[in-house]
Amino acid sequence: MDCLFCKIIAGEIPCKRVYEDDRVLAIYDINPQAKIHVLVVPKQHICCTNAINSDNSEAVAAVFEAIPKIANSLGIESYRVINNCGEKAGQSVMHLHFHLLNDEKLGAKIV
């Protein structure tokens, strides 16, 4: 499989890790769109939101259980979580991931 996030998870590509457990990896985005911009990725390869099903939904639940822990470790209480599904929506890596963003005030600039 030629998946960037799978290679990062496997340790083949370096990254700046924010959080990791047996099911989830969180890394700083290399092209941040806010003061804090972290990508939260299930370690199980799921291509996109459309591929979530009863066989893999526990991996997605693990991501959402990790997000408050990640935010707390970064000292943030208010944040936005975004998922892009498919190329037309801006998904550039076809491995399910969620953007955790925090800034002084996000406002309506990122919806």
N, C-alpha and C positions, 0 to 999 in steps of 0.2 A: 504494500500500500504506500502510495506517495503522498502522505498527508503531513503537512507542516506541523500541526499540533500533535499528531501521533509521534513524530520524530522528536519534538520538544519533550513530550511526556517520557519517551524512552531514553532521554538524556543525550540524544545524538546532536541536538542543536542547543547551544547555550541560551539561557534566558535569565531574567531577574525575577526569581520566585517571590511571591508574597505569602502564599499559603499552599500547603499540600497535605493531603491525607491519602488513604488508600483508594479513594474514588474520584477525588477532585484535585485539580491543579489551578492555581491562580497566579498570573504573571502580569507584570506591567506591560501595557501596550507600547509598541515601539514608535507609534505615531499618535501620541495622546491628543485627545480632543477636549480635555479638561485638566484642571490642576492635578487631580488623581484620576487615572484611567487604567483600570485593571480588567483583564480578561479572565473570566471564570469558566473553566473547561471541564466537562466530565472526562475522566480517563478512558471510559468506554467510547469507542468511535461510533458516533451517531452523526450522519451527514448534516442534518438540519432539523428544524422544528417539525417539518412535515413527516419526518421519519420516527418521531416519538410514538411508542406503542406500549402495550402492556408488558412486553418482554424487556424494555429498556427504561421504563419510566422511573424506576428506582434510582437510576443514575442521575436523572434530572432532579429528582427530589433531593438527592445528596448535594447537588449544586446549590439549591435554594436553602438548604440547611446550613451550608457553608458560608453563604453570602453575609449574614449578620455577623458571623465570627470574623470574617475578613474585614468588614467595615469597622468593627470594634477594634481590631488589631491596628487599623490605620487611624484610629481616633476620630472617626466620622460617624455622625448619627443620622445625617440626611444625605441621601444619594439617589441616583437614578439607575435602573437596570434596563438595558436594551438588548433585544435580540433581533438580528436581521436574518430573514429566511429567503435564501435564493439570491442569485446575482443581481436581479433587478431591484432588490431591496437593499443591496449593498453588502451582501455576504461575500467576502473575498476568500475566506478559507472554509472549505466544505467539511467542517467538523463543528458540530453544535458548540456554540460559546455565547457567553453573556457579557456585555460591557457593563462594568460597575463604574459610575462616574460621580465625581464630587468636585465642586468648585465653590467659589465665594457665593455665587448665586447662579444656578443653571438657567432659571427663567424659561422662556419659550424657545431658546435658540436650538435646543435639541428636544424633539418631541417624542 
